[in-house]
Amino acid sequence: MRLRNKPWAEDYIHNHSHIVELNPYERKGQWQELFDHQQPLALEIGTGKGRFIDGMARQHPEMNFIGIERDKNVIVSAIEKLNDPEVHNAQLIHENAKDLRDMFGENEVDYLYLNFSDPWPKTRHEKRRLTYYTFLEQYQNVLKDDGTIIMKTDNRQLFEYSLVSFSQFGMTLQEVSLDLHATDDGTNIMTEYEEKFSEKGQVIYRCKASFTNNTDLK
């Protein structure tokens, strides 16, 4: 469903520069300076309305979170959630994340979350999938050597494609769940999409992968 245009969104974003980094390309390699404490840094690609990053920031005060969202009509909802004095460990970026290496330095990120990314099902659109090898090259660059990618999706084809892509890239699969909610221990934070799909009875898939044999995962 197409989102209603919010003509006030641009001003709203600029008026909340304490939550949205307005110059992300100048922040490369210095993201920890935005937070009260230097602690593991997690990056979510496609933050949407912010339910996930808000929930994770509250559940994990021992970590710092950054969410990237390109749609101004969507990110305003994430800003509203994070505009809370109790949340000190979350920041947003309003950009199209074409190449993370333009915004993040080498080995700057500890965890990278891919939540319900566009599956781009047509073969001719394979290069747009966020688990295509050119994206994996970006992730490997910005993630620390023991960094982790955590992916969730309701799309089985994308999930299977991603597992193969990770393996062909030489990554280690640390966890593969074919029904996340059946085994959830209560720590899973759902996105807006995840809740909607779950209510319809759709299975949620999740995997964790790393570029090294890292077993100390969140």
C-alpha atoms as a printed R data frame, in Angstrom:
    type eleno elety resid chain resno      x       y       z
1   ATOM     1    CA   MET     A     1  0.000   0.000   0.000
2   ATOM     2    CA   ARG     A     2  1.336   3.376  -0.989
3   ATOM     3    CA   LEU     A     3  2.084   5.652   1.943
4   ATOM     4    CA   ARG     A     4  0.425   9.017   2.177
5   ATOM     5    CA   ASN     A     5  2.804  11.863   1.498
6   ATOM     6    CA   LYS     A     6  3.624  13.957   4.561
7   ATOM     7    CA   PRO     A     7  4.623  17.416   3.315
8   ATOM     8    CA   TRP     A     8  5.856  18.322   6.788
9   ATOM     9    CA   ALA     A     9  8.234  15.340   7.004
10  ATOM    10    CA   GLU     A    10 11.393  17.110   5.809
11  ATOM    11    CA   ASP     A    11 11.037  19.879   8.394
12  ATOM    12    CA   TYR     A    12 10.225  17.326  11.080
13  ATOM    13    CA   ILE     A    13 13.406  15.392  10.287
14  ATOM    14    CA   HIS     A    14 15.588  18.509  10.411
15  ATOM    15    CA   ASN     A    15 13.966  19.620  13.658
16  ATOM    16    CA   HIS     A    16 15.016  16.337  15.284
17  ATOM    17    CA   SER     A    17 18.708  16.373  14.435
18  ATOM    18    CA   HIS     A    18 19.417  15.004  17.924
19  ATOM    19    CA   ILE     A    19 17.910  11.737  16.658
20  ATOM    20    CA   VAL     A    20 18.613  11.883  12.913
21  ATOM    21    CA   GLU     A    21 22.207  12.412  11.810
22  ATOM    22    CA   LEU     A    22 21.862  14.967   8.999
23  ATOM    23    CA   ASN     A    23 25.428  14.568   7.708
24  ATOM    24    CA   PRO     A    24 26.039  10.799   7.776
25  ATOM    25    CA   TYR     A    25 28.842  10.887   5.205
26  ATOM    26    CA   GLU     A    26 30.842  13.219   7.420
27  ATOM    27    CA   ARG     A    27 30.269  10.904  10.397
28  ATOM    28    CA   LYS     A    28 32.157   7.983   8.812
29  ATOM    29    CA   GLY     A    29 34.339   6.250  11.379
30  ATOM    30    CA   GLN     A    30 33.049   8.420  14.220
31  ATOM    31    CA   TRP     A    31 29.567   7.129  14.969
32  ATOM    32    CA   GLN     A    32 30.351   6.248  18.571
33  ATOM    33    CA   GLU     A    33 30.751   9.963  19.300
34  ATOM    34    CA   LEU     A    34 26.970  10.366  19.041
35  ATOM    35    CA   PHE     A    35 26.328   8.118  22.029
36  ATOM    36    CA   ASP     A    36 26.790   8.512  25.764
37  ATOM    37    CA   HIS     A    37 28.863   5.318  25.939
38  ATOM    38    CA   GLN     A    38 31.124   3.483  23.516
39  ATOM    39    CA   GLN     A    39 29.662   0.004  23.252
40  ATOM    40    CA   PRO     A    40 28.868  -2.543  20.518
41  ATOM    41    CA   LEU     A    41 27.276  -0.877  17.497
42  ATOM    42    CA   ALA     A    42 24.316  -2.424  15.655
43  ATOM    43    CA   LEU     A    43 23.042  -1.234  12.285
44  ATOM    44    CA   GLU     A    44 19.558  -1.891  10.892
45  ATOM    45    CA   ILE     A    45 19.052  -1.515   7.136
46  ATOM    46    CA   GLY     A    46 15.485  -0.410   6.418
47  ATOM    47    CA   THR     A    47 14.234   0.751   9.801
48  ATOM    48    CA   GLY     A    48 10.695   1.469   8.655
49  ATOM    49    CA   LYS     A    49  8.498   2.909  11.389
50  ATOM    50    CA   GLY     A    50 11.080   2.057  14.037
51  ATOM    51    CA   ARG     A    51  9.418  -0.595  16.145
52  ATOM    52    CA   PHE     A    52 12.416  -2.918  15.969
53  ATOM    53    CA   ILE     A    53 15.167  -0.391  16.701
54  ATOM    54    CA   ASP     A    54 13.138   1.171  19.497
55  ATOM    55    CA   GLY     A    55 12.482  -2.213  21.104
56  ATOM    56    CA   MET     A    56 16.077  -3.353  20.733
57  ATOM    57    CA   ALA     A    57 17.477  -0.115  22.163
58  ATOM    58    CA   ARG     A    58 15.280  -0.510  25.240
59  ATOM    59    CA   GLN     A    59 16.015  -4.232  25.605
60  ATOM    60    CA   HIS     A    60 19.769  -3.796  25.123
61  ATOM    61    CA   PRO     A    61 21.038  -0.632  26.843
62  ATOM    62    CA   GLU     A    62 24.515  -2.176  26.628
63  ATOM    63    CA   MET     A    63 24.493  -1.651  22.844
64  ATOM    64    CA   ASN     A    64 24.226   1.331  20.475
65  ATOM    65    CA   PHE     A    65 21.865   1.246  17.490
66  ATOM    66    CA   ILE     A    66 21.673   3.044  14.163
67  ATOM    67    CA   GLY     A    67 18.764   2.652  11.760
68  ATOM    68    CA   ILE     A    68 18.796   3.623   8.083
69  ATOM    69    CA   GLU     A    69 15.524   4.508   6.354
70  ATOM    70    CA   ARG     A    70 15.208   6.295   3.020
71  ATOM    71    CA   ASP     A    71 11.464   7.082   3.067
72  ATOM    72    CA   LYS     A    72 10.766  10.390   4.787
73  ATOM    73    CA   ASN     A    73  7.102   9.478   5.243
74  ATOM    74    CA   VAL     A    74  8.127   6.405   7.233
75  ATOM    75    CA   ILE     A    75 11.120   7.596   9.228
76  ATOM    76    CA   VAL     A    76  9.030  10.237  10.993
77  ATOM    77    CA   SER     A    77  7.272   7.427  12.870
78  ATOM    78    CA   ALA     A    78 10.640   6.045  13.957
79  ATOM    79    CA   ILE     A    79 11.657   9.507  15.161
80  ATOM    80    CA   GLU     A    80  8.501   9.729  17.259
81  ATOM    81    CA   LYS     A    81  9.313   6.423  18.950
82  ATOM    82    CA   LEU     A    82 12.942   7.309  19.686
83  ATOM    83    CA   ASN     A    83 12.136  10.826  20.853
84  ATOM    84    CA   ASP     A    84 12.037   9.573  24.412
85  ATOM    85    CA   PRO     A    85 14.424  10.674  27.187
86  ATOM    86    CA   GLU     A    86 14.697   7.044  28.267
87  ATOM    87    CA   VAL     A    87 16.294   6.075  24.938
88  ATOM    88    CA   HIS     A    88 19.920   7.217  24.781
89  ATOM    89    CA   ASN     A    89 21.396   4.558  22.530
90  ATOM    90    CA   ALA     A    90 19.651   4.888  19.158
91  ATOM    91    CA   GLN     A    91 20.174   7.172  16.156
92  ATOM    92    CA   LEU     A    92 18.677   7.320  12.672
93  ATOM    93    CA   ILE     A    93 19.927   8.046   9.168
94  ATOM    94    CA   HIS     A    94 17.616   9.321   6.426
95  ATOM    95    CA   GLU     A    95 19.427   8.047   3.357
96  ATOM    96    CA   ASN     A    96 19.342   5.443   0.629
97  ATOM    97    CA   ALA     A    97 22.033   3.012   1.756
98  ATOM    98    CA   LYS     A    98 23.523   2.313  -1.662
99  ATOM    99    CA   ASP     A    99 27.006   1.741  -0.270
100 ATOM   100    CA   LEU     A   100 27.546   1.529   3.471
101 ATOM   101    CA   ARG     A   101 31.244   2.110   2.964
102 ATOM   102    CA   ASP     A   102 30.471   5.749   2.222
103 ATOM   103    CA   MET     A   103 29.028   6.241   5.706
104 ATOM   104    CA   PHE     A   104 30.828   3.736   7.905
105 ATOM   105    CA   GLY     A   105 34.484   3.043   8.414
106 ATOM   106    CA   GLU     A   106 36.145  -0.341   8.249
107 ATOM   107    CA   ASN     A   107 35.356  -2.587  11.210
108 ATOM   108    CA   GLU     A   108 33.036   0.034  12.743
109 ATOM   109    CA   VAL     A   109 29.902  -2.116  13.114
110 ATOM   110    CA   ASP     A   110 29.372  -5.163  15.334
111 ATOM   111    CA   TYR     A   111 25.920  -6.335  14.236
112 ATOM   112    CA   LEU     A   112 23.939  -5.768  11.055
113 ATOM   113    CA   TYR     A   113 20.190  -6.418  10.878
114 ATOM   114    CA   LEU     A   114 18.276  -7.115   7.672
115 ATOM   115    CA   ASN     A   115 14.593  -7.189   8.571
116 ATOM   116    CA   PHE     A   116 12.014  -8.070   5.920
117 ATOM   117    CA   SER     A   117 14.013  -6.653   3.044
118 ATOM   118    CA   ASP     A   118 12.406  -6.342  -0.385
119 ATOM   119    CA   PRO     A   119 12.736  -9.848  -1.938
120 ATOM   120    CA   TRP     A   120 13.045  -8.568  -5.514
121 ATOM   121    CA   PRO     A   121 11.748 -11.926  -6.823
122 ATOM   122    CA   LYS     A   122 12.459 -11.393 -10.528
123 ATOM   123    CA   THR     A   123 15.781 -12.790 -11.728
124 ATOM   124    CA   ARG     A   124 16.705  -9.555 -13.483
125 ATOM   125    CA   HIS     A   125 16.497  -7.762 -10.127
126 ATOM   126    CA   GLU     A   126 18.854 -10.141  -8.305
127 ATOM   127    CA   LYS     A   127 21.503  -7.434  -7.887
128 ATOM   128    CA   ARG     A   128 19.068  -5.394  -5.781
129 ATOM   129    CA   ARG     A   129 18.637  -8.068  -3.118
130 ATOM   130    CA   LEU     A   130 20.394  -7.029   0.076
131 ATOM   131    CA   THR     A   131 22.078 -10.427   0.327
132 ATOM   132    CA   TYR     A   132 23.563 -10.282  -3.185
133 ATOM   133    CA   TYR     A   133 27.332 -10.660  -3.064
134 ATOM   134    CA   THR     A   134 28.058  -6.976  -3.794
135 ATOM   135    CA   PHE     A   135 26.146  -6.059  -0.634
136 ATOM   136    CA   LEU     A   136 27.953  -8.774   1.293
137 ATOM   137    CA   GLU     A   137 31.227  -7.141   0.258
138 ATOM   138    CA   GLN     A   138 30.008  -3.900   1.853
139 ATOM   139    CA   TYR     A   139 28.946  -5.659   5.026
140 ATOM   140    CA   GLN     A   140 32.270  -7.448   5.333
141 ATOM   141    CA   ASN     A   141 34.054  -4.107   5.065
142 ATOM   142    CA   VAL     A   142 32.078  -2.226   7.733
143 ATOM   143    CA   LEU     A   143 31.620  -5.160  10.118
144 ATOM   144    CA   LYS     A   144 34.272  -6.124  12.618
145 ATOM   145    CA   ASP     A   145 36.050  -9.402  11.988
146 ATOM   146    CA   ASP     A   146 33.746 -11.173  14.429
147 ATOM   147    CA   GLY     A   147 30.680  -9.165  13.359
148 ATOM   148    CA   THR     A   148 27.325 -10.786  12.681
149 ATOM   149    CA   ILE     A   149 24.498 -10.414  10.176
150 ATOM   150    CA   ILE     A   150 21.011 -11.218  11.492
151 ATOM   151    CA   MET     A   151 18.304 -11.597   8.872
152 ATOM   152    CA   LYS     A   152 14.544 -12.033   9.258
153 ATOM   153    CA   THR     A   153 12.010 -12.507   6.482
154 ATOM   154    CA   ASP     A   154  8.657 -14.071   5.697
155 ATOM   155    CA   ASN     A   155  9.765 -14.811   2.126
156 ATOM   156    CA   ARG     A   156 11.032 -18.374   1.788
157 ATOM   157    CA   GLN     A   157 12.563 -17.796  -1.652
158 ATOM   158    CA   LEU     A   158 14.608 -14.854  -0.398
159 ATOM   159    CA   PHE     A   159 15.608 -16.822   2.687
160 ATOM   160    CA   GLU     A   160 16.833 -19.783   0.665
161 ATOM   161    CA   TYR     A   161 18.609 -17.480  -1.766
162 ATOM   162    CA   SER     A   162 20.329 -15.712   1.114
163 ATOM   163    CA   LEU     A   163 21.509 -18.926   2.736
164 ATOM   164    CA   VAL     A   164 23.117 -19.951  -0.542
165 ATOM   165    CA   SER     A   165 24.578 -16.477  -1.049
166 ATOM   166    CA   PHE     A   166 26.094 -16.470   2.443
167 ATOM   167    CA   SER     A   167 27.598 -19.920   1.917
168 ATOM   168    CA   GLN     A   168 29.009 -19.128  -1.511
169 ATOM   169    CA   PHE     A   169 30.632 -16.016  -0.069
170 ATOM   170    CA   GLY     A   170 32.403 -18.216   2.466
171 ATOM   171    CA   MET     A   171 30.377 -17.100   5.470
172 ATOM   172    CA   THR     A   172 29.528 -19.242   8.476
173 ATOM   173    CA   LEU     A   173 25.860 -19.884   9.251
174 ATOM   174    CA   GLN     A   174 25.518 -19.717  13.028
175 ATOM   175    CA   GLU     A   175 21.755 -20.115  13.252
176 ATOM   176    CA   VAL     A   176 19.001 -21.086  10.829
177 ATOM   177    CA   SER     A   177 15.400 -20.960  12.037
178 ATOM   178    CA   LEU     A   178 12.568 -22.101   9.775
179 ATOM   179    CA   ASP     A   179  9.910 -20.997  12.267
180 ATOM   180    CA   LEU     A   180 11.248 -18.284  14.546
181 ATOM   181    CA   HIS     A   181  8.136 -17.751  16.616
182 ATOM   182    CA   ALA     A   182  7.839 -21.442  17.425
183 ATOM   183    CA   THR     A   183 11.170 -21.320  19.248
184 ATOM   184    CA   ASP     A   184 11.259 -17.690  20.422
185 ATOM   185    CA   ASP     A   185 12.456 -17.366  24.008
186 ATOM   186    CA   GLY     A   186 10.723 -14.032  24.446
187 ATOM   187    CA   THR     A   187 13.651 -11.862  23.395
188 ATOM   188    CA   ASN     A   188 12.651 -11.450  19.752
189 ATOM   189    CA   ILE     A   189 11.569  -7.905  18.901
190 ATOM   190    CA   MET     A   190  9.014  -7.873  16.104
191 ATOM   191    CA   THR     A   191  8.892  -5.320  13.318
192 ATOM   192    CA   GLU     A   192  5.593  -3.900  12.085
193 ATOM   193    CA   TYR     A   193  5.719  -6.217   9.072
194 ATOM   194    CA   GLU     A   194  6.533  -9.205  11.248
195 ATOM   195    CA   GLU     A   195  3.477  -8.671  13.422
196 ATOM   196    CA   LYS     A   196  1.220  -8.313  10.390
197 ATOM   197    CA   PHE     A   197  2.577 -11.431   8.700
198 ATOM   198    CA   SER     A   198  2.441 -13.451  11.923
199 ATOM   199    CA   GLU     A   199 -1.187 -12.557  12.513
200 ATOM   200    CA   LYS     A   200 -1.919 -14.050   9.099
201 ATOM   201    CA   GLY     A   201 -0.217 -17.276  10.135
202 ATOM   202    CA   GLN     A   202  2.858 -16.821   7.979
203 ATOM   203    CA   VAL     A   203  6.091 -18.449   9.126
204 ATOM   204    CA   ILE     A   204  8.992 -16.141   9.990
205 ATOM   205    CA   TYR     A   205 12.501 -17.224   9.010
206 ATOM   206    CA   ARG     A   206 15.696 -16.034  10.679
207 ATOM   207    CA   CYS     A   207 19.367 -16.724  10.270
208 ATOM   208    CA   LYS     A   208 22.610 -15.446  11.760
209 ATOM   209    CA   ALA     A   209 25.777 -15.458   9.723
210 ATOM   210    CA   SER     A   210 29.319 -14.228  10.173
211 ATOM   211    CA   PHE     A   211 32.441 -13.866   8.103
212 ATOM   212    CA   THR     A   212 34.438 -15.822  10.714
213 ATOM   213    CA   ASN     A   213 33.723 -18.655  13.126
214 ATOM   214    CA   ASN     A   214 32.130 -16.361  15.711
215 ATOM   215    CA   THR     A   215 29.913 -18.113  18.268
216 ATOM   216    CA   ASP     A   216 29.321 -15.222  20.666
217 ATOM   217    CA   LEU     A   217 26.069 -14.001  19.128
218 ATOM   218    CA   LYS     A   218 23.202 -11.853  20.319
